[in-house]
């Protein structure tokens, strides 16, 4: 089996080396990366892996990413290239702030157990929260959010989201946000989630400022979190907004006590082990009973949230249809 990961990155120097190194030690054989005008040293990291023969680097100029369609287009191109040019049996479409954690063996081991009749495996992200300080993010960010109810704020960077691993195909299309796949002949494996995604969406104040102010993802349609950041910056309160989402020691004690926060050092410990042993390969344990319980709760919260979002989309569609009907009736009456 050959497992290929795709990456779309821009100015991720604080995380991209650890991200690629982790996955190469966790079962990924090769990386196809698109660099969107990085200027912080990210390109140097990607070029180093390319020179080692484990990464194919694409470059996209053009300033801001002006549409969600462009993001989907670039990731789809990489996913198809993974299959057609690099013989991928399975593909992971990842962001630089995502670490794909298998339960038992490594990533290829868990995918080897997926029956041939299935073409995709669904999983979801489990978000980690920023902590005060300026040490490397892996040393600080060992606190995972464990919501007991759905987060229905579509703009929250800590809202759990679906992710998909899929079999390699030159016909595949990847939706915006890497949350859905089309073009495969075989459907998804349901009810079994052998991989989870550890997500680090905000890692420092500098990253927060760059992500929500400097790199405006879609110019014509800001998300709510971008709007809040721009408004806070206009009022000189951006650092205050960042501190509101940071978890200090008091927040941590309260969150652990009420079950909304979990101390999770798995990634930190794995990357430490890799740093201490050149060329090491990671072997991941199976879930124990406590892991299964926590994972089941997070999965149920995600499922409930997906139902809420589906209903919201249905309501929006109904409103649009109503508007079209009223316009057509008005036009018919005028005639």
N, C-alpha and C positions, 0 to 999 in steps of 0.2 A: 504494500500500500504506500502511496505517496500522498502526503498532506501538505498543501500549500496555503499560506496565509496571505491575504491582501491587506494593504495599509494605505489609507489616504491621510497625509499628515501636513501640518503647517506649524512651524515654530513649536516643536515638542521636544526640545533638547533636554529638558529636565526628566523626561520619562522614556523616550523612544529607545535608548540603548538597553535599559532594563527590560522593556517590553519585548524587543526582538530576542535578546539573549535568553529570557525566560522561555519563550515559546520554542526556540530552537532546542532547548534542553527538555521541553515537555512533549516532544513528538513531532513538531513542525519540521518539515524537510527543507522548505524553500519559502521565500517571501517575495511577493511582487508589490512594490511600493510606488505610490505617486506622491511626489513632493510638490506642494503648491506654494512656490515662492518662499520657502523658509529662509530666514535671515539670522537665526540665533545659534547656528551650529548644528541644527538637525541634519542638514545636507551632508555635512562631514561624517556624521554617524552612519547615514545610509550608504555613502560612498565606501566607507570602510567595510561594511558587510558585503557590498557588491564586489569589492576587490577580493574578498574571501571566497567568492563564488556561491554565496547562499542567498543573494538578493538581486533582483532585477529592478533597476531604478528608472522610473518615468518621471518627466518633469512637465509641470503645467504652469505657464506664466499667466498673467492677466489680472493681477490685482485681486479684488474681492471675488469671492464665490457668489455669483449674483442670482443663482436660482437653485432650488432643491433639485430640479431636473439635471443640472450639471453635475451635482454630486453623485446622483444615481448613475449618470452616464459614465463617469470616471470609474466608479466601483464595478459597474457591469463590465466595462472593458477589461479591467484587471481580472475579474472572475473568469471571463471567457478565455483570457490569455493563460490563466493558470491551467485550464484544461487543455487548450489547443497547443500551446507552446511548451508547457512544462509538465504535461502528463499527470495532472492532479487527479487522484481518485476521490479525494475529499477537499473541500475548500472552506476556509474560515475567512469571512470578510470582517475585519476588525478595525476599530479606531485605536489610536496610540494609547488612550487612557483605559483600555480594556485588557484584562488578563484572563484567559480562558483556562479554567481549573477543572481537570477531569477527576472523577472519583474512581480510583482503582487503576493502577498501572500508569499509563500516560494517555495522551490524546488519541494516538493511533490504536491503542489497546481497546479503549471504550468504543471507538467507531468500528472496529473490526467485528464487534458483536451486533451491529445493526443489520437486520436481515436484508437481503438483496432487494426485496420488494419495496423498500422504503428509500426515498431519495433525499430526505431532509430530517434533521433533528432540531426541534425547538428547545430553546433554553431562555434564560433571562438574566438581566444584570442585577447585581447586589451592590448598592452604592456605598462607598466609604466617604466619610465627612472630613473636611479640613480641620486641622488642629493648629493652635498658635505656634509660632517659632519659625526659624529659617533653616532648620536642618533638612536633609534630603527627605522627600515626601514619604518614602517607604518607611523611614524611621519614625515619622510623626503619625502618619495616617493608618492607625491600627484600630480604628473605631468604625464599625459598620452599622448603617441604619437598618433597623428591623421593624418596619411599620406593621401595626396590627390591623390597619384598615387601608383601603385604597387611597392613593394620592391623586386627586382628580384635577389638580392644577397642571394643565398641559405644559406650562412653562417651567415647572420645577426641574432643575438639573438632577435631582435626587429621586425622581419618579422611576420606579422599576419599568423596564421595557423589554420586549421580546427580542431575542437574537436567534439566528438560524445558521446551522452548519449544513452544507449541502454537498452532494456528490458532484464531481467535476463534470461540466458540460459546456460546450461551445455555444449553446443556445440559451443559456441562463440569462435572466434579467434580475438585477438586484434593486429593490425599492429604496426610496430615501430612508436614511438612517439604518440601513442594513437589517431592517426588521421583517422583511418579507422577500420571498423568492418566487419567480414564475419561470416558465419555460422548461420545467423538468417533467419527464414522463412519469416518474414515480412520486407518490405523495409523501407526506410527513409521517414520521413515527410519533405517535401520541401516547401520553401516559408514562413515558420513560424519559427522564432527564439526567443523562450521565455526565453532563458538563454544566458548570455554572460560570458566570462572567463576573469577575471582581472589577468594579468600576470606580475610577478616581477622577471625577469630572472637574473638581476645583481643588488645586493643590497648594496654592499660595496666593497672597494678595497680588503679586506681579502677574501670575497666571490668570487670576480672576479679572484683572483690569484688561489684560490683553485679549482674553476670550470674549468679554462682553462689550468692550469699547473699541479696541483697535481693530479686531477682526469681526466686523459685523457680517454675519453669515449670509443673510439675504437682505439686500438693501431695501427692496420694495415692501417687505413685510417683516418687521421686527417681532420677535416673540416677546411674551410678557417679561421674562427675566432680563432681556436686553433693554426693554423699556424702563424697567426699574433701575437698572444700572445707569442708564443715560440720565434719568431724572436725578438719581442720587449724586452723580458726578456734577450735574448742573448746579446742585445745591451745596456742593462741597462736602458731601456726606458719603462718598464712595467707600472710604475705609470703614466707616461705621456700618454700612450695609454688609461688608465682608465679615466684620466681627460678629454680626448677628448670626451668620451661618457657621462660624467656627465653634468647635466644641472645646470649651475650657474644662478644667478639672472638676468644677462644680457641676457643669452640664453632664459630664461623663458619669459622675456618681449617681446623679438623679436618673439618667437614662438607663444605666445598668440596673438600677433598683426597680424601675418600672417596666423593664423589658424592651424599651424602644431602641436601645443601643447595645451592641455586642462588641466586646474586645476580640479582634480577629487578627492574629499575627502570622497567619499562614504565608502570605506573600512575602512579608518582610523576612521571615525565616528562610524561605526557599531561595530568595535572591542572595541572602547572606551566605547560604551554603554554596551557591554557584560562585560567588566571589572568592570563597576560600579554596575552591578546587577547580582549576582550569579544565574545561572539557567535561565537567560532570554532567550526568543526565539525571533528571528528576524522576522519581517514582512516587506516585500519589497513593495515599491510603484510601480504602473504601470508607463510606460514611458509617459512623457509629449511630447509636440510637438518638443521641442528642442532636447530631448533625441532621439526621432524617427528620426529626421533629421541627427544627428551625427551618429547614429547607421547605418542608410541607406548608408551614405557615406562610412563608414568603411567596410560595407558588400560588397559594390560595388568594393572597392579597392581590397578586398580579392578575389572576383570573377574574376576580371581582372588579378590578379596575378596568380590564379590557371590556367587560360587559357594560360598565358605565360609559366608557368612551364610544362603544358601538351604539349605545342608545343616543348619545349626544350627536353622533354623525347622522343617525336616522332622523332625529329631530331637525337637524340643520337641512337635510335633504327635503324633509316635509315642508319646511319654511320656504325653501327655494321653489319647490313645485307650486306652493300656494301663490307665491309672488308671480310666477310665470302664468298661472291660470288667471289671476286677476288682471294682468296686463293683456292677456289674450281676450278676456271678456270685455275689458275697456275698449280695446281696439275694435272688436266686433260691434260693440254698441255705437262707436263713433262712425262706423261705416253705414 
